[in-house]
Amino acid sequence: MNDINKDILAEFVTQIHKYLNHFGLIEADLGTLIGTGSGDIKGILNFSKSVGLKRLGRIASVFGLVYYEFGNPSHPYPKFDDLPAETQIAITKRKGIGKPNRDYCKDLPGNLDKILSTDYLSIPRTAEEIWQQLPINVREAIGPTRVTDLLGKKPRNKIITKVGKKGKEHLFQLKEFVID
């Protein structure tokens, strides 16, 4: 993607954030309203999914706008009563149940990446052993299976591999230290 397209996408992502915050919606709400899911919206927001005019139009229509109105940072937010009925229902429902309580101080991926940036995994370790290296507040919130899940997904699975088992648990090791 060239720099001009990145700038345009960044502006569009900013607009999505602004509208979600203004109306008290979350990614999952927007995904439902455009007929996809939260993964689609999260992909757009973290720049891993492209936005074509059709999708841009669907997102804008959630707020009763056309794509060029939605993309214009100077365009005023529509009034609640001018929003499509489905959007009004979603906003009312979200106000009733509130936004999910996410505790970002736990930051499992960030804390796991700190461990992976050391030589702790220069020798094979179980998910339980890796989990023990996490801060206490993270360990209180999640179990070792979440470590296993993250180690098996991008981008971590590019630098770490399973090298055997210790009992029933898999052993993980940084690929750079694995001896074939």
C-alpha positions in Angstrom: 0.0 0.0 0.0 1.5 3.4 -1.0 1.7 6.3 1.4 -1.2 8.2 -0.1 -3.5 5.2 0.4 -2.2 4.7 4.0 -3.0 8.3 4.8 -6.5 8.0 3.4 -7.1 4.8 5.3 -5.7 6.4 8.5 -8.2 9.3 8.1 -11.0 6.9 7.5 -10.0 4.8 10.6 -10.0 8.0 12.6 -13.5 8.8 11.5 -14.7 5.3 12.5 -13.2 5.8 16.0 -14.8 9.2 16.3 -18.3 8.0 15.3 -18.1 4.9 17.5 -17.1 7.0 20.5 -19.6 9.7 19.8 -22.5 7.3 19.6 -21.2 4.9 22.3 -20.8 1.9 20.0 -18.1 -0.7 19.8 -16.6 -2.6 16.8 -18.9 -5.5 17.2 -21.9 -3.3 17.0 -20.7 -1.7 13.8 -19.8 -5.1 12.4 -23.3 -6.4 13.0 -24.8 -3.3 11.5 -22.9 -3.7 8.2 -23.5 -7.4 8.2 -20.0 -8.7 8.9 -18.6 -9.0 12.3 -16.3 -7.4 14.8 -13.2 -9.1 13.2 -13.9 -7.2 10.0 -14.0 -3.9 11.8 -11.0 -4.7 14.0 -9.1 -5.6 10.8 -9.9 -2.2 9.3 -9.0 -0.4 12.5 -5.6 -2.1 12.8 -4.9 -1.6 9.0 -4.9 -5.4 8.2 -8.0 -5.2 6.2 -8.6 -3.0 3.2 -11.7 -0.8 2.8 -13.3 -0.7 -0.6 -15.9 1.8 -1.6 -18.7 -0.7 -1.0 -17.6 -1.3 2.6 -17.0 2.4 3.1 -20.6 3.0 1.9 -22.0 0.4 4.2 -20.2 1.9 7.2 -21.4 5.4 6.3 -24.9 4.2 5.9 -25.0 2.9 9.4 -24.9 6.6 10.4 -27.3 7.7 7.7 -24.6 9.2 5.6 -23.0 8.7 2.2 -19.3 7.8 2.1 -18.0 11.3 1.3 -20.0 12.8 4.2 -18.7 10.2 6.6 -15.1 10.7 5.4 -15.3 14.5 5.9 -14.0 15.3 9.4 -15.8 18.7 9.3 -19.2 17.1 8.6 -21.4 17.3 11.7 -22.6 14.1 13.5 -26.2 13.2 12.6 -28.8 13.6 15.3 -29.9 10.5 17.0 -33.4 10.8 15.4 -31.9 11.0 11.9 -30.0 7.7 12.3 -31.4 4.5 10.7 -33.7 2.6 13.0 -31.3 -0.3 13.3 -28.5 2.0 14.5 -30.8 3.7 17.0 -31.6 0.3 18.4 -28.0 -0.7 18.6 -27.1 2.6 20.4 -29.9 2.2 22.9 -29.0 -1.4 23.5 -25.3 -0.6 24.0 -26.2 2.2 26.5 -28.2 -0.3 28.4 -25.5 -3.0 28.6 -22.5 -0.7 28.5 -19.2 -1.3 26.8 -17.2 -4.5 27.7 -14.9 -4.0 30.6 -11.4 -4.6 29.2 -8.5 -4.3 31.5 -5.7 -3.1 29.3 -3.2 -3.2 32.1 -3.1 -6.9 31.8 -1.9 -6.8 28.2 -1.2 -10.5 27.7 0.2 -10.1 24.2 2.6 -7.3 25.2 3.8 -9.1 28.4 4.3 -12.3 26.4 6.3 -10.4 23.8 8.5 -9.1 26.6 9.3 -12.7 27.6 9.9 -13.7 24.0 12.4 -10.9 23.6 14.6 -12.4 26.3 16.6 -15.6 26.1 14.1 -17.3 28.5 12.9 -19.6 25.7 16.4 -20.5 24.5 15.6 -23.8 26.1 12.2 -25.6 25.8 9.5 -24.5 28.2 5.9 -25.4 28.9 3.1 -22.9 28.6 2.8 -23.2 32.4 6.4 -22.2 32.9 6.0 -19.3 30.5 2.8 -18.3 32.2 4.7 -18.2 35.6 7.0 -15.5 34.1 4.0 -13.1 33.5 3.1 -10.4 36.0 0.8 -11.5 38.9 -2.1 -9.3 37.7 -2.0 -11.1 34.3 -1.7 -14.6 35.8 -4.8 -13.8 38.0 -6.8 -12.9 34.9 -5.8 -15.7 32.5 -4.6 -19.3 32.5 -1.7 -21.0 30.8 -4.0 -22.1 27.9 -4.2 -18.5 26.7 -0.4 -18.5 26.5 -0.6 -21.7 24.3 -3.2 -20.0 22.1 -1.1 -16.9 21.5 2.1 -18.8 20.8 0.3 -20.7 18.1 -0.9 -17.5 16.3 0.8 -14.9 14.2 3.1 -13.2 14.7 4.5 -15.3 17.5 4.3 -18.6 15.6 6.9 -17.1 13.3 9.6 -17.1 16.0 8.5 -19.9 18.3 7.9 -23.6 17.7 6.7 -26.7 19.6 9.7 -29.0 20.2 8.2 -31.9 22.0 6.3 -32.6 25.2 6.8 -32.8 28.9 4.1 -35.1 30.1 1.0 -33.9 28.3 2.2 -30.3 27.9 3.8 -29.1 24.7 7.3 -27.6 25.0 7.9 -24.2 23.2 11.3 -22.8 22.1 12.5 -19.9 20.1 13.2 -21.1 16.6 16.7 -19.5 16.6 17.7 -21.8 19.4 16.3 -25.1 18.1 18.9 -27.6 17.1 17.7 -30.0 14.4 
